[in-house]
């Protein structure tokens, strides 16, 4: 058993066998980190709660109109078949859209809250498991605060906040897949080494089925998650001695197989073939000119992301979590030597140095190469301006935030014991580190407030105007009108009727007409 203080051990003094403290005062004020966690929880929770509350003011726009009338007239299976044969081949996307819109307006209004709650739970459970693997006691307060802070950054730090959280077609395509992916990761961690064969088999089947569904739900997320699973599979080869069995490799292989099958169904669908036929001729994706153009698009994307300094809050929140985890880590007192050891030290618990190094470096190629794959897909599907479709960036922004937070946790777990060991200056150094991390995180949260205020004002004002116009149109159609006036109510850089001068190409106006059961609408 080790006779020195291990990294990540408790920062409180050991107690005597009778349970009373035997020495100096605790080197870190006991209430400082809980107070910091409570402050961050309140700030980040308020930001996320406002976004959930705005769900009550969501009204149809752009693709909402088409999904709403197709679900009403065709049913859930009908809209799924329509997507496969005439739209884009995303059958899982269409099925979820059908379920959402079949409940009327309530579905789209509840979706932001459902996503926020599910993502918070997944992040907390994942962080709890990670900290326990590293040998630390997870502080629930700061875990929840970090989960909410990461969500606030995901929703509001980008350029398309309305689309990321409040516009159902985008949240189904690009936000919900990340939530499903995190729960799938928890499924893997729970089942891959379970002692019962039936549970392991269910986990493998789940990897294949969930991967297939995500392959027909979101191409960008399929690319990023497939890259992550492929790199993880390589690291989990038993020859590298990072995984003792073939089970993690098999799980990753089945996940990639499911994704590949889903993407194949999507790509070969009649709807996807029709959509590609509408695109103008362009050079092959792997040509020199196209790769250079994709690289420039990729640089534009990262120039926008790195220009938002609020993302540094992910690392700062992780630092707070790492410091709090070391504070809460229980120590073991040897009755004979009065020495302390970290839980699991000397027993082989937790990952070794090669595994930690691999986990430390894994996020870098995932985020870098994954974002490039997203840029390539956007350019292929939408042309030179495809990189501006920032709602798709969620597929690699969430992994980026998780990586920054994870690095912060490791830094906090490494620095906490070392700062405490600086003698009389230890408590002050720990307090200074905690205060600096909290101030950076709170400043980042505060920088999101102006954009959230504008989003709130715009969303609420549009809902009032939309309700009034909807009541007028309903009254006119009840009197037998077949051509009604419509005033565009744009929001979130999304298309509204009359976005094009050629009415025959105005698909939004056509869907609005179908929704109101009229022959035509004109600009009011």
C-alpha positions in Angstrom: 0.0 0.0 0.0 1.3 3.4 -0.9 2.7 5.5 2.0 2.4 8.9 0.3 -0.6 11.1 -0.5 -1.9 10.0 -3.8 -3.2 12.3 -6.5 -6.8 13.1 -6.0 -6.9 12.2 -2.3 -8.9 14.1 0.3 -7.8 17.6 1.2 -9.0 17.4 4.8 -6.9 16.2 7.6 -7.1 12.6 8.8 -9.2 11.8 11.7 -8.4 9.7 14.7 -10.0 6.3 15.3 -12.5 8.0 17.6 -13.7 10.2 14.7 -12.2 13.5 16.0 -9.8 15.6 14.0 -6.3 15.1 15.2 -4.3 18.1 13.7 -4.4 21.3 11.7 -7.5 22.9 10.3 -8.8 21.8 6.9 -6.7 23.4 4.2 -9.7 24.5 2.1 -12.6 26.5 3.6 -15.3 23.8 3.8 -18.1 26.0 2.4 -16.2 27.6 -0.5 -16.6 25.0 -3.2 -20.2 24.2 -2.3 -21.0 27.9 -2.4 -19.3 28.1 -5.8 -21.3 25.1 -7.0 -24.6 26.6 -5.7 -23.8 30.0 -7.4 -23.0 28.3 -10.8 -26.1 26.0 -10.4 -28.3 29.0 -10.0 -26.8 31.0 -12.9 -26.6 28.2 -15.4 -29.9 26.7 -14.3 -31.6 30.1 -14.8 -30.3 30.4 -18.4 -31.4 26.9 -19.3 -34.8 27.4 -17.5 -35.5 30.5 -19.6 -34.9 28.4 -22.8 -37.3 25.8 -21.6 -39.9 28.4 -20.7 -39.6 29.9 -24.2 -40.9 26.6 -25.4 -44.4 27.8 -24.5 -44.0 30.6 -27.1 -42.9 28.4 -30.0 -45.0 28.8 -33.1 -44.6 27.1 -36.5 -42.2 28.4 -39.1 -40.3 27.0 -42.1 -40.2 23.2 -42.0 -42.7 23.2 -39.2 -45.5 24.0 -41.6 -44.7 21.0 -43.8 -44.2 18.5 -41.0 -47.4 19.6 -39.3 -49.8 19.2 -42.2 -48.1 15.9 -43.3 -48.5 14.4 -39.9 -52.1 15.6 -39.7 -53.1 14.3 -43.1 -50.7 11.3 -43.5 -50.1 10.1 -40.0 -46.8 9.0 -38.4 -46.2 6.2 -40.9 -47.3 8.4 -43.8 -44.8 11.2 -43.1 -42.1 8.5 -42.6 -42.8 7.0 -46.0 -42.9 10.5 -47.5 -39.5 11.4 -46.2 -38.1 8.2 -47.6 -39.6 8.5 -51.0 -39.7 12.2 -51.7 -37.6 14.2 -49.2 -34.3 13.0 -47.9 -34.4 9.4 -46.7 -34.2 10.3 -43.0 -36.8 7.7 -41.8 -36.0 7.9 -38.1 -36.1 11.7 -38.4 -39.5 11.6 -40.0 -40.8 9.1 -37.5 -39.8 11.2 -34.6 -41.2 14.3 -36.3 -44.5 12.5 -36.8 -44.6 11.5 -33.1 -43.9 15.1 -32.1 -46.4 16.8 -34.4 -49.1 14.3 -33.8 -49.6 15.8 -30.4 -50.3 19.2 -31.9 -48.6 22.3 -30.6 -47.9 20.7 -27.2 -45.2 18.5 -28.7 -43.0 21.3 -30.0 -43.5 23.3 -26.8 -42.4 20.5 -24.5 -39.4 19.4 -26.6 -36.9 21.9 -25.2 -37.7 20.9 -21.7 -37.5 17.2 -22.6 -34.1 17.8 -24.2 -32.7 19.8 -21.3 -33.8 17.3 -18.6 -32.5 14.3 -20.6 -29.2 16.0 -21.4 -28.7 17.1 -17.7 -29.4 13.6 -16.4 -27.0 12.0 -19.0 -24.2 14.4 -18.3 -24.5 14.0 -14.5 -24.5 10.2 -14.8 -21.6 10.2 -17.2 -19.6 12.6 -15.0 -20.4 10.6 -11.9 -19.1 7.4 -13.5 -16.0 9.2 -14.8 -15.0 10.6 -11.4 -15.6 7.2 -9.7 -13.4 5.6 -12.3 -10.6 8.1 -11.5 -11.0 7.3 -7.8 -12.9 10.4 -6.7 -16.2 10.9 -4.9 -18.5 12.8 -7.3 -20.0 16.0 -5.8 -23.6 16.0 -7.1 -24.1 19.8 -6.7 -21.2 20.7 -8.9 -21.9 17.9 -11.4 -25.4 19.3 -12.0 -24.0 22.8 -12.2 -21.5 21.8 -14.8 -24.1 19.9 -16.8 -26.3 23.0 -16.9 -23.3 25.3 -17.7 -22.4 23.1 -20.7 -26.0 23.2 -21.9 -26.1 27.0 -21.6 -23.0 27.2 -23.8 -24.4 24.7 -26.3 -27.7 26.6 -26.6 -26.7 30.2 -26.5 -23.0 30.6 -27.3 -23.5 29.9 -31.0 -25.0 31.9 -33.8 -28.3 30.0 -34.1 -29.7 29.7 -30.6 -33.3 29.5 -31.8 -32.6 26.7 -34.1 -30.5 24.7 -31.7 -33.1 24.7 -28.9 -36.5 26.0 -30.0 -37.0 24.9 -33.6 -38.2 21.3 -33.6 -36.9 20.2 -37.0 -33.3 21.3 -36.1 -33.4 20.0 -32.5 -34.6 16.6 -33.8 -31.9 16.5 -36.5 -28.9 18.0 -34.6 -29.5 18.4 -30.8 -31.5 15.2 -30.0 -28.9 12.9 -31.6 -26.3 14.1 -29.1 -28.6 13.3 -26.2 -29.3 9.9 -27.6 -25.6 9.4 -28.1 -24.7 10.2 -24.5 -27.4 7.7 -23.3 -26.0 5.1 -25.7 -22.5 5.7 -24.2 -24.0 5.1 -20.7 -25.6 1.9 -22.0 -22.2 0.8 -23.3 -20.4 1.5 -20.0 -23.1 -0.3 -18.1 -23.4 -3.4 -20.2 -20.1 -4.1 -21.9 -18.5 -5.8 -18.9 -21.6 -6.8 -17.1 -21.3 -10.3 -15.5 -24.6 -11.5 -16.9 -24.3 -12.6 -20.6 -27.9 -11.6 -21.3 -27.2 -8.0 -20.3 -24.1 -7.9 -22.4 -26.0 -9.3 -25.4 -28.8 -6.7 -24.9 -26.1 -4.0 -24.9 -24.6 -5.2 -28.1 -28.0 -5.4 -29.8 -28.8 -1.8 -28.5 -25.5 -0.6 -30.1 -26.5 -1.9 -33.5 -30.1 -0.7 -33.4 -29.4 2.7 -31.9 -26.6 3.2 -34.4 -28.9 2.3 -37.3 -31.5 4.7 -36.1 -29.0 7.6 -35.7 -27.7 6.8 -39.2 -31.1 7.7 -40.6 -31.6 10.6 -38.2 -28.6 12.9 -38.6 -25.7 12.6 -41.0 -23.4 15.0 -39.2 -23.8 13.2 -35.9 -23.4 9.9 -37.5 -20.0 11.0 -38.9 -18.7 12.4 -35.6 -19.9 9.5 -33.5 -18.7 7.0 -36.0 -15.2 8.6 -35.9 -15.3 8.5 -32.1 -16.4 4.8 -32.0 -13.7 3.8 -34.6 -10.9 5.5 -32.7 -12.1 4.0 -29.5 -12.3 0.5 -31.1 -8.6 0.8 -32.1 -7.6 1.8 -28.6 -9.6 -1.1 -27.2 -7.8 -3.8 -29.2 -6.5 -6.2 -26.5 -3.0 -6.1 -28.0 -2.7 -2.5 -26.8 -3.6 -3.7 -23.3 -6.0 -0.8 -22.6 -9.0 -3.2 -22.6 -8.7 -6.7 -21.1 -11.3 -8.3 -23.4 -12.7 -7.9 -26.9 -16.1 -6.7 -25.6 -15.5 -2.9 -25.9 -14.1 -3.4 -29.4 -17.2 -5.5 -30.4 -19.5 -2.8 -29.0 -17.8 -0.1 -31.0 -17.8 -2.3 -34.1 -21.5 -2.9 -33.9 -22.1 0.8 -33.3 -20.2 1.7 -36.5 -22.0 -1.1 -38.4 -25.4 0.3 -37.4 -24.4 3.8 -38.4 -23.1 2.5 -41.8 -26.3 0.6 -42.5 -28.4 3.6 -41.5 -26.5 5.9 -43.8 -26.7 3.4 -46.6 -30.5 3.2 -46.3 -30.6 7.0 -46.3 -28.2 7.5 -49.2 -29.9 5.0 -51.5 -33.4 6.2 -50.7 -35.5 7.6 -53.5 -35.9 10.8 -51.6 -32.1 11.3 -51.2 -31.6 10.5 -55.0 -34.2 13.1 -55.8 -32.6 15.7 -53.6 -29.1 15.1 -55.1 -30.7 15.5 -58.5 -31.7 19.1 -57.6 -28.2 20.1 -56.9 -26.1 21.7 -59.7 -23.1 19.8 -61.0 -20.0 20.2 -58.9 -16.5 18.8 -58.6 -16.0 15.4 -56.8 -15.7 15.8 -53.0 -12.2 14.4 -53.0 -10.8 16.6 -55.8 -8.0 19.0 -54.9 -10.2 22.1 -55.5 -13.1 20.8 -53.4 -10.8 19.7 -50.5 -9.3 23.1 -50.5 -12.7 24.8 -50.5 -13.8 22.5 -47.7 -10.7 23.4 -45.7 -11.5 27.1 -46.1 -15.1 26.4 -44.9 -13.7 24.5 -41.9 -11.5 27.5 -41.0 -14.5 29.8 -41.2 -16.4 27.5 -38.8 -13.6 27.5 -36.3 -13.0 31.2 -36.6 -16.6 31.7 -35.5 -16.3 29.1 -32.7 -13.0 30.4 -31.3 -14.2 33.9 -31.5 -16.7 33.0 -28.7 -14.7 33.1 -25.5 -17.6 31.9 -23.5 -16.6 28.3 -24.3 -13.7 28.7 -21.9 -16.4 28.3 -19.2 -16.4 24.6 -20.0 -12.8 24.2 -18.8 -13.3 26.5 -15.8 -16.4 24.6 -14.7 -14.4 21.4 -15.0 -11.7 22.9 -12.9 -14.2 23.6 -10.1 -15.5 20.1 -10.4 -12.0 18.6 -10.2 -11.2 20.6 -7.1 -14.5 19.7 -5.5 -13.9 16.0 -6.3 -10.5 15.9 -4.6 -12.0 17.6 -1.6 -14.7 15.0 -1.3 -12.5 12.0 -1.9 -12.6 9.7 1.1 -9.3 8.8 2.6 -8.3 5.5 4.1 -6.3 5.6 7.3 -3.9 2.8 8.0 -4.3 2.0 11.8 -0.6 1.1 12.0 1.1 3.7 9.8 -1.5 6.5 9.9 -0.9 6.9 6.2 -3.6 7.8 3.6 -4.3 6.2 0.3 -6.7 6.9 -2.5 -9.6 4.5 -2.9 -8.4 1.8 -5.2 -4.7 2.7 -5.0 -2.5 -0.3 -5.2 -5.5 -2.5 -6.2 -5.4 -1.9 -9.9 -8.6 0.1 -9.8 -9.0 2.9 -12.3 -7.2 3.4 -15.6 -3.4 3.2 -15.8 -1.1 5.7 -17.3 -1.4 4.5 -20.9 -5.2 4.5 -20.7 -5.2 8.0 -19.2 -2.9 9.2 -22.0 -5.1 7.7 -24.6 -8.3 9.2 -23.1 -6.5 12.5 -22.8 -5.6 12.6 -26.5 -8.7 10.9 -28.0 -10.9 14.1 -28.0 -8.5 16.0 -30.2 -8.8 14.0 -33.4 -12.5 13.5 -32.8 -13.2 17.2 -32.6 -10.8 18.2 -35.4 -11.6 15.5 -37.9 -15.3 15.4 -36.9 -15.7 19.1 -37.6 -14.0 18.7 -40.9 -16.3 15.9 -41.8 -19.3 18.1 -40.9 -17.9 20.9 -43.1 -17.5 18.5 -46.0 -21.0 17.2 -45.6 -22.5 20.7 -45.4 -20.6 21.7 -48.6 -21.8 18.6 -50.4 -25.4 19.2 -49.4 -25.8 23.0 -49.4 -22.9 24.3 -51.5 -20.4 27.1 -50.7 -22.7 28.6 -48.0 -23.3 25.3 -46.3 -20.8 26.0 -43.5 -23.1 28.7 -42.2 -25.8 26.2 -41.2 -24.6 26.5 -37.6 -27.3 24.3 -36.2 -25.3 21.3 -37.5 -22.2 22.3 -35.5 -23.8 20.8 -32.3 -22.5 17.4 -33.4 -18.9 18.4 -32.7 -19.5 21.4 -30.3 -20.8 19.1 -27.5 -17.8 16.8 -27.7 -15.6 19.9 -27.7 -17.3 21.2 -24.5 -17.0 17.8 -22.9 -13.3 17.6 -23.7 -12.7 21.1 -22.3 -14.6 20.2 -19.1 -12.8 16.9 -18.8 -9.4 18.6 -19.1 -10.5 21.0 -16.4 -11.5 18.1 -14.2 -8.1 16.5 -14.6 -6.3 19.8 -14.0 -8.3 20.3 -10.8 -7.7 16.8 -9.6 -3.9 17.2 -10.3 -3.6 20.7 -8.8 -5.7 20.4 -5.8 -3.4 18.2 -3.7 -0.3 20.1 -4.8 -1.8 23.5 -3.8 -2.9 22.1 -0.5 0.7 20.8 0.1 2.2 24.3 0.0 2.0 24.6 3.8 0.4 27.8 5.2 -0.1 29.2 1.7 -2.1 26.1 0.6 -5.6 27.3 1.7 -5.1 30.7 0.1 -3.9 29.1 -3.2 -6.8 26.8 -3.3 -9.2 29.6 -2.5 -7.7 31.7 -5.3 -7.9 28.9 -7.8 -11.5 28.3 -6.9 -12.4 32.0 -7.0 -10.7 32.5 -10.4 -12.5 29.5 -11.9 -15.8 30.6 -10.6 -15.3 34.2 -11.8 -14.4 33.0 -15.3 -17.4 30.7 -15.5 -19.8 33.3 -14.2 -18.4 35.9 -16.6 -19.0 33.5 -19.4 -22.6 32.9 -18.2 -23.2 36.6 -18.0 -21.9 37.1 -21.6 -24.8 34.9 -22.8 -27.5 37.0 -21.2 -27.8 39.8 -23.9 -28.3 37.2 -26.7 -30.8 35.3 -24.5 -32.7 38.6 -23.8 -33.0 39.2 -27.5 -34.1 35.7 -28.2 -36.7 36.0 -25.5 -38.1 39.3 -26.8 -38.2 38.1 -30.4 -39.8 34.7 -29.6 -42.5 36.2 -27.3 -43.3 39.1 -29.7 -43.6 36.7 -32.6 -45.9 34.4 -30.7 -48.3 37.2 -30.0 -48.3 38.3 -33.7 -48.6 34.7 -34.9 -51.6 34.0 -32.7 -53.4 37.1 -33.9 -52.7 36.2 -37.5 -53.7 32.6 -37.0 -57.0 33.7 -35.5 -57.7 36.0 -38.5 -56.9 33.3 -41.1 -59.0 30.7 -39.3 -61.9 33.2 -39.2 -61.5 33.8 -43.0 -61.3 30.2 -43.9 -64.4 29.5 -41.8 -66.3 32.0 -44.0 -65.2 30.0 -47.1 -62.1 32.0 -48.2 -59.7 30.0 -50.4 -57.0 32.8 -50.8 -55.9 34.4 -47.6 -53.4 37.1 -46.7 -50.3 36.1 -44.8 -47.7 38.5 -43.3 -44.3 36.8 -42.9 -43.0 36.6 -39.4 -39.4 35.6 -39.7 -37.4 34.3 -36.8 -34.1 32.5 -36.2 -32.8 33.0 -39.9 -35.5 30.6 -41.0 -37.6 30.7 -44.2 -41.1 32.1 -44.1 -43.7 32.4 -47.0 -42.6 34.7 -49.9 -38.9 34.1 -49.2 -38.6 33.8 -53.0 -40.1 35.9 -55.7 -41.2 32.9 -57.7 -44.4 31.6 -56.0 -44.1 28.2 -57.7 -40.8 27.6 -55.9 -42.1 28.8 -52.6 -42.4 25.5 -50.7 -43.1 27.3 -47.4 -46.2 29.1 -48.8 -47.4 25.8 -50.3 -47.1 24.1 -46.9 -48.9 27.0 -45.2 -51.7 26.7 -47.7 -52.0 23.0 -47.1 -52.1 23.6 -43.3 -54.9 26.1 -43.6 -56.7 24.1 -46.3 -56.7 27.0 -48.8 -55.7 27.1 -52.5 -53.3 30.0 -52.1 -51.9 32.7 -49.8 -50.8 36.2 -50.7 -48.6 38.7 -49.0 -50.5 40.9 -46.6 
